[in-house]
Structures are given as structure tokens and as C-alpha cells.
Amino acid sequence: MNLKMTILALSLAIASQVIYGQEAYSLKQCLNYALAHNSALAKDRLERDLSVQSKREVVGALLPQINASGGWTRNLQKATIAMPNFINAMLPEAARDPNASKYMTVTMGMDNTANWGAGLSQQIVNFALFNAVSITKVAGEMAELGAEMTESDVIAQTASLYYSAQTLAYAVKQFDESVLLLDRTLGILEANKENGLIRQIDVDRVSVSKSNLETQRASMKRALEVQKNLLKLQMGFPMAETIRIPEIDTERMENQLYSAALPVFDITRMLPYKMLKARQTMLDKQYKSIVYEALPVVNFVANYSMNYMGDHFYGETFHNFPVSMISLNLRMPIFSGMSRNAKIKKARIELMKSEADERMLEQSLTMGQDNARRQLEQQLRSIESQKRNKALAEEVYQVTETNFQEGISSLSDLLNASSSLVQAQMNYVNTLGESMKAYIDLKEAVGTIHDLKQ
């Protein structure tokens, strides 16, 4: 039994060393990992690749189109046609056969035919196709902007989850310290009870408070694990592996919040605004495509082929002759039943709608950054208030504990001071977490969220 316990203890110790020996992931490392493994970003990269191939496909239609063909045919049963018997009619009257048939049959073709050839076509004037190249270029820019927007979202969500996990870990640590305080209080009470200075019910009251704290601590630990799993999911990190993050540095975090240097809000730098402008460009190109449908299309065509026929591919029955041609073709739309006019008007309406969307977006983005800035300022004031409350609660608890040991304060005073200290600690933790969320929201609102990678 002792051997089994020893082996178990060693196994647990080794496992702990493996877990705690792992490198803790900094925020920068988490963001880089997420940008490399996030599923949404991987999909956006495929969209960018797809837009590149779409552009190549359209550009390819502008280049010369060359096709080759060839074939061989063996006529097992040749075609036979009937025609007037002109041969008998062409003979001198004395030589004509009066009983000759009015019609005669002629077998057409030879036993073998073969051919090969090549054709070339080239667009000379096709404004709709030229415009399609511009459309694919804009589509590529939109795919690039979409990938940047997704990247910004991944950074913001990863950072938010990271700081939330750090905050929860800090809360668990605060609960651990509070439980230790109650353990120390229980030790004092147990000694006083043995000396007959207090009753058992007083010890039980502290035990209940400690049990409640332990329950809250366990709940907080479960919340921390859930938060870590959400972080791993966002990063694309293997769920079966353990991820460690460093302990929160409250002083450094507060300095980061207070010293945040945010640039002047410039709406033209915002990705949603850039995406809207790209969409407007796309609508303009689509409008031009409809207009260009009414313009003429000119293309050039050239063909060359060689034909062979004969009973055999040699001898006097074998013949071959080339065939070649060039042409310049013009297609001019004249009347489309007013459908083109309706398409043009619809395209203009879409452009007008996009202009209204631009005005709404400008107001929305301006309001968003203003609200985010005000929220962060409010959170910074709350941090100062909660820090003072926390320091005051710690001081009150220390004084109350000293007075309790000296018999000046009651047990109720001590429990109330302990409860107030726990509440002050949790309020500070919550305010810190909300402040970091406001900080991330503001950086996202002003378009500087990528700075978190530095």
C-alpha cells in the first residue's frame, strides 16, 4: 500500500512538473497563434486565393483563344445519292439509250477522310469584358479587406478572452487568500474555544463562511477552465492540450490603461468604411457593365485546316487540300425590349442606397468610438474608486482582526470585515476586467487593434 501511494505521489509530482514546466503564453504569442490557426481566417485566406484565380480567369478571356482539332473517318458504307441522268442526256441523240433510267445513283466520297486544323479568336473591342477585369480587381480588394476585418475580430476576441482568463485567475487567487484568512481565524477561534472564551456556535459560523467561500472559489475555478477552453477554441489551439497564461500584473495593466496613446479618430482608416467604399466602387463597375452591354463588340477570327481523302493514304486516289480564313466580326445590340434601361435604373438606385449607407456608417462609427472612449474613461475612474475601497477593506480587516484577538471587536465584526474584504477584492477584479474590455473595444473602434500584436 505504501509503495502504491509512493508511486502515485511521484506520478502526480511528475505531471505537475510537466504542466508547470510548460511555457506560459503571452498575449502576443496567443495572438500570433490565433492568426496562424484560426478557422475563420483560414477560410478568408481561401477566399483571397479564389479572388486571384477569378481575376486570372477573366484576364485569360482577353488573351488569344487558340483551339486545335483533328480527326479520321473510315467510310464503311458511302453515301449514295440519286440525280437526273444527265450523262445520257449529254450524249449525241443517236447514241442515247431510249430505255435509260430517268435518274441515276452516284456513290459519294472515298474510303478514308482525315483532317487537322487550328483556330484563333481575339477580342478587339469588348468594353463589358474589359470592365469585368476591373470588377475582379475590386473583388480581390474586398476579399483582402474582409480578411483584415476577420483578423481584427480574431485579435479583439482573443485578447478579450485572454484578459478575462487572467482576471478570473486573479479572482481565484483572491479567494485563496480569503480562505487562508478564515483558516487563520478558525485557528484563533479553536484556541479560544479550548480556553472557554467562545462557544462552538462561533466556530461554526466561521466554518460556514469558509465553506461558502470555498464554494465560490470552486465555481470561479470552473469558470476559469471554461474561459481557457474558449480561448483555445478561438486560437485554434488543441483542446486536449493544456494552455498556461502568466499571472495578471495589475500594476502593469493599470499603466497600460492609463498610458494608452490613441490616435485622433480618422474614419477613412476604418476597415468597415474601406469595405463600404470598395462596395461602392463595385456597384459603379456593375453599373458600367450594364451600360457597356449596349456598345458594339468586335472580335477577330482566323482558321486554318488541312483535309485528306482517298481510298488509301497514298497513290493516285489520295488527295489533300488546305482551307484557311480570317474574319472580323461585329455585334451591335439594337433593341433589348427596355430591359437594359430597367437594369441601368436599378443600378443607379443601388448606388444611391450605398450613399445613404455611407452616411449611416459614418455616424455609427463616430458614435461607437465616442461611446468606447467615454466607457474607458468611466472604467478608469471606477478602478481608482475600487482600489481605494480594496485598500480600505484590507485596513479595516487588519484592524478588526487585531481588535478581535484583543477582545475589543466581536466575531460578527470580524466576519463582516472579512465579507467586505472579499467583496472589495471581487469588485476590483471585475472592474479591472471590464476596463480591459473597454480598452479593447476602444482600440477596435479607432482601428488600432493590431497594435496589440506588438
C-alpha positions, 0 to 999 in steps of 0.5 A, a space after each residue: 500500500 505504501 509503495 502504491 501511494 509512493 508511486 502515485 505521489 511521484 506520478 502526480 509530482 511528475 505531471 505537475 512538473 510537466 504542466 508547470 514546466 510548460 511555457 506560459 503564453 503571452 498575449 502576443 504569442 496567443 495572438 500570433 497563434 490565433 492568426 496562424 490557426 484560426 478557422 475563420 481566417 483560414 477560410 478568408 485566406 481561401 477566399 483571397 486565393 479564389 479572388 486571384 484565380 477569378 481575376 486570372 480567369 477573366 484576364 485569360 478571356 482577353 488573351 488569344 483563344 487558340 483551339 486545335 482539332 483533328 480527326 479520321 473517318 473510315 467510310 464503311 458504307 458511302 453515301 449514295 445519292 440519286 440525280 437526273 441522268 444527265 450523262 445520257 442526256 449529254 450524249 449525241 441523240 443517236 447514241 442515247 439509250 431510249 430505255 435509260 433510267 430517268 435518274 441515276 445513283 452516284 456513290 459519294 466520297 472515298 474510303 478514308 477522310 482525315 483532317 487537322 486544323 487550328 483556330 484563333 479568336 481575339 477580342 478587339 473591342 469588348 468594353 463589358 469584358 474589359 470592365 469585368 477585369 476591373 470588377 475582379 480587381 475590386 473583388 480581390 480588394 474586398 476579399 483582402 479587406 474582409 480578411 483584415 476585418 476577420 483578423 481584427 475580430 480574431 485579435 479583439 476576441 482573443 485578447 478579450 478572452 485572454 484578459 478575462 482568463 487572467 482576471 478570473 485567475 486573479 479572482 481565484 487567487 483572491 479567494 485563496 487568500 480569503 480562505 487562508 484568512 478564515 483558516 487563520 481565524 478558525 485557528 484563533 477561534 479553536 484556541 479560544 474555544 479550548 480556553 472557554 472564551 467562545 462557544 462552538 456556535 462561533 466556530 461554526 459560523 466561521 466554518 460556514 463562511 469558509 465553506 461558502 467561500 470555498 464554494 465560490 472559489 470552486 465555481 470561479 475555478 470552473 469558470 476559469 477552465 471554461 474561459 481557457 477552453 474558449 480561448 483555445 477554441 478561438 486560437 485554434 489551439 488543441 483542446 486536449 492540450 493544456 494552455 498556461 497564461 502568466 499571472 495578471 500584473 495589475 500594476 502593469 495593466 493599470 499603466 497600460 490603461 492609463 498610458 494608452 496613446 490613441 490616435 485622433 479618430 480618422 474614419 477613412 482608416 476604418 476597415 468597415 468604411 474601406 469595405 463600404 467604399 470598395 462596395 461602392 466602387 463595385 456597384 459603379 463597375 456593375 453599373 458600367 457593365 450594364 451600360 457597356 452591354 449596349 456598345 458594339 463588340 468586335 472580335 477577330 477570327 482566323 482558321 486554318 485546316 488541312 483535309 485528306 481523302 482517298 481510298 488509301 493514304 497514298 497513290 493516285 486516289 489520295 488527295 489533300 487540300 488546305 482551307 484557311 480564313 480570317 474574319 472580323 466580326 461585329 455585334 451591335 445590340 439594337 433593341 433589348 425590349 427596355 430591359 437594359 434601361 430597367 437594369 441601368 435604373 436599378 443600378 443607379 438606385 443601388 448606388 444611391 442606397 450605398 450613399 445613404 449607407 455611407 452616411 449611416 456608417 459614418 455616424 455609427 462609427 463616430 458614435 461607437 468610438 465616442 461611446 468606447 472612449 467615454 466607457 474607458 474613461 468611466 472604467 478608469 475612474 471606477 478602478 481608482 474608486 475600487 482600489 481605494 475601497 480594496 485598500 480600505 477593506 484590507 485596513 479595516 480587516 487588519 484592524 478588526 482582526 487585531 481588535 478581535 484577538 484583543 477582545 475589543 471587536 466581536 466575531 460578527 465584526 470580524 466576519 463582516 470585515 472579512 465579507 467586505 474584504 472579499 467583496 472589495 477584492 471581487 469588485 476590483 477584479 471585475 472592474 479591472 476586467 471590464 476596463 480591459 474590455 473597454 480598452 479593447 473595444 476602444 482600440 477596435 473602434 479607432 482601428 488600432 487593434 493590431 497594435 496589440 500584436 506588438 
